[in-house]
Amino acid sequence: MNGKKIQDLRTKKGMTLSELSKVSGVSKSYLSFIERGIQKNPSIDVIERLAAALEVQPHVIYSKITKPQLSLKELDQEVIELAIEMSKANINKEKLKQLIEILK
């Protein structure tokens, strides 16, 4: 369970712990434990209630990975140009991973 994910979803919706607690029916202290990583295995019922309150699917709550969502505008132009150059040279992700391993 990724408590940071719940905290991120909650803050993006502009909700406080108290508000999420009220809407979901999950106690504020329990929510705090989840967000701080003290409680790592809440029940399916709790996950479903939090998902409903945050208006997301339960699997989004349970996802262990929090990936930043970057737009193309936020990516460094050099990185974009390098990716285009690699594509033209038929260097796929697997080849790039192999190259990184060699360089390590």
N, C-alpha and C positions, 0 to 999 in steps of 0.2 A: 504494500500500500504506500502510495506516495502522498504524504500529507502536504507537501509543498504544492502539489497539483491542486488540491482542494483549496488551499489558501490563495493560490493564483486565480483560480476560477471565481472564488468569492470576492476578492478585491477588484477583479475586472468588472464584476457586476455591481460594484459599489456597496457591497453588503458588509456589515460588521459581523463579528462572531455572534452577537446577541440576535441580530436579524436572521442569520442563517439558522440559529438554534430554534427560534420561534417558528420559522417557516417549515423546517424539516422535522421538528419534534425531537431532535437530538440535543442532549444537554450541552450547554456552553462549555463546561469543563471537559466533557468527553471530546467535543470538537477541538478544543485547544490541545488535548493530548494527541489527537490524530494529526493535526497540523504540525506539531512539534516533533512528531515521529516517536512519541512515547507509546502510543497505541498504534500498532502496525497491522492488526488483523481485525478490523471491525466486521460485524456480521453482514451478510448479504442484505438484510433488511435495512441496516444503517446506510450502506452504500446506495441502495435504491432510493431511500428517502433523501439523501444528500443530492443525488443526481437529479431527482425531481425538483428539489428546491433550487438547484443551480441551472435547471433547464438544459441538462446534457444527458446523454446516454450513460448508463452505469459503467460501460467499459472505458469511457473517457476518465472517469474518477479513478478506476483501478489501474490505469496505465502507469507503469513504473517510469516512463520516460517523459520528461518535460522538455519539449523541443521549442526553442524560440522560433517564432514565425517571422522570417525576414522577407521583405519585399525586394524585388530586383534593384530598387533605388538604394537600398541599404547595403547591398553587396559592393565590395570594392571592385572598381572597373577593371583593375588588373586581373583579378580572379576570374571575372567573366571572360576576358580576352584569353586567358590561359585555358579555360574550359573549352572555348571555341577552337583554339589551336589544337588541343588534345583530341577533340572530336574529329577534326580534319585529318589528324595523323593516325586515326583509328586506335587511339589509346582509350580503352574502356576502363570502367571502375576497377575491374579485376586486375588488369595490367598495372594500373596506378597503385593498387594495394601491394602488388608484388614488388614494384619499384621502391615503395616506402620501406618495405621489409628489408630489401637489399641495402638501402641507405642507412638503416639503423645499425 
